[in-house]
Amino acid sequence: MDPHLEGVAEHMKGLGLGALAHANWHATTMSMENQWWSELSVLQAAHAGEILIKARIAVEHPLLIFDQMPKASPAEALSLTHLVEAGRTFQFVDLPDRLWATTGIRLPDVERYRRFGRLRNAIQHFTVPPTVDVGEEALRFIYEVIDPFINECWGLFAIDITEEYDSLMYAMEVLIHREIPFLVSKDALEDFSDVRITWTEISAPYLIELHRRLEAARGAFGGPDTYAELTRIVLACKQ
């Protein structure tokens, strides 16, 4: 194997996480200079998901991400140059099946993954479909598909992956306000006491699930209780 292919999986993982950081930032914030941030978050989130799935497949072998291989001379070893010029990797829609076939990993919520691919194509080639909140769709794709996937593969948390170092608390507020579930990292657990939410505006099922995830994170990472108010509200909901 061409030695240049040996670092493909790590390269793709880093690039995918970079795209995810960009998507997270655009999906949870607004810009006064660029009106397309929500739409861009969809393109970036889809790009991140595609690259990260390919990165995990490439851990098994870099050539497994290719649907079409170049025809190399019998006397010449397959090189990175051959692949760049004539190879073709699997398309977005085919990746969940390829992931399962090569790694045994099943992508969370495959139907949402495929719907999101169609949304990405619509935005990229046509327009934003009417009545679709594209920012919310991007966040749901990130936290209901990518988040559990990267956690299973590498122990990572999407909430930690953003371009703004101080945006973790704000991202949690956006996710809770929209009632989007997310995996709670050590940093998210520690910063949770700074979250400002009107809890009466959030549905009881979401509050109970959020509390369960905070409890799971505290069990895994330890540390002080940063969600006492939420615990009190959840206990009242259960009565």
Residue pairs with C-beta under 8 A, 6 or more apart in sequence:
1 62
1 77
1 78
2 77
2 78
2 79
2 80
4 79
4 80
5 62
5 63
5 80
5 83
6 62
8 58
8 62
9 55
9 56
9 58
9 59
9 62
10 55
12 51
12 52
12 54
12 55
12 58
13 52
13 55
13 56
13 154
15 51
16 47
16 48
16 49
16 50
16 51
16 52
16 54
16 55
17 48
17 52
17 150
17 156
17 161
19 44
19 45
19 47
19 48
19 51
20 44
20 45
20 48
20 52
20 142
20 146
20 150
20 158
20 161
21 161
21 162
21 163
22 44
22 48
22 163
23 41
23 44
23 45
23 47
23 48
23 138
23 142
24 142
24 158
24 161
24 162
24 163
24 171
25 162
25 163
25 164
25 167
26 37
26 38
26 40
26 41
26 44
26 138
27 38
27 41
27 45
27 135
27 138
27 139
27 142
28 139
28 162
28 167
28 170
28 171
28 174
28 175
29 37
29 164
29 167
29 170
30 37
31 37
34 40
38 134
38 135
38 138
39 123
39 128
39 134
41 134
41 135
41 138
41 139
42 116
42 119
42 120
42 123
42 134
42 137
42 138
42 141
43 120
43 123
43 124
44 138
45 116
45 138
45 141
45 142
45 146
46 92
46 116
46 117
46 120
46 141
48 142
48 146
49 92
49 113
49 116
49 141
49 145
49 146
49 149
50 92
50 95
52 146
52 149
52 150
52 153
53 95
53 96
53 98
53 99
53 107
53 149
54 65
54 89
54 90
54 95
56 99
56 103
56 105
56 149
56 153
57 64
57 65
57 95
57 98
57 99
57 102
57 103
58 64
58 65
59 103
60 102
60 103
63 69
63 78
64 98
64 102
65 89
65 90
65 98
66 83
66 87
66 88
66 89
66 90
67 88
67 89
67 90
67 91
67 94
68 86
68 87
68 88
69 78
69 83
69 87
70 78
70 82
70 83
70 85
70 86
70 87
71 86
72 78
72 79
72 82
90 98
92 117
92 120
93 114
93 117
95 107
96 106
96 107
96 110
96 113
96 114
99 105
99 106
99 107
100 106
100 107
105 149
105 152
105 153
107 113
107 145
107 149
108 144
108 145
108 148
108 149
109 144
109 145
112 140
112 141
112 144
112 145
113 141
113 145
116 137
116 141
116 145
119 129
119 132
119 134
119 137
122 128
122 129
123 134
128 134
136 178
136 180
139 174
139 175
139 178
139 180
140 180
142 158
143 158
143 159
143 175
143 180
143 181
143 182
143 183
144 180
144 181
146 158
147 157
147 158
147 159
147 182
147 183
148 183
150 156
150 157
150 158
151 157
151 183
157 182
157 183
157 184
157 185
157 188
158 182
158 183
159 168
159 171
159 172
159 175
159 182
159 183
159 184
159 185
159 187
159 188
160 168
160 185
160 187
160 188
162 168
162 171
168 187
168 188
168 191
169 191
169 194
169 195
172 182
172 188
172 191
172 192
172 195
173 195
173 196
173 197
175 181
175 182
176 195
176 197
176 202
176 206
176 210
177 197
177 201
177 202
179 202
179 203
179 206
181 206
181 209
181 210
181 213
182 188
182 213
183 213
183 217
184 192
184 213
184 214
184 216
184 217
185 217
186 217
186 221
186 223
188 217
189 214
189 217
189 218
189 221
189 223
189 226
190 223
190 226
191 226
192 214
192 226
192 227
193 226
193 227
199 207
199 229
199 230
199 233
204 237
207 230
207 233
207 234
207 237
208 234
208 237
208 238
210 230
211 227
211 230
211 231
211 234
214 226
214 227
214 230
218 225
225 231
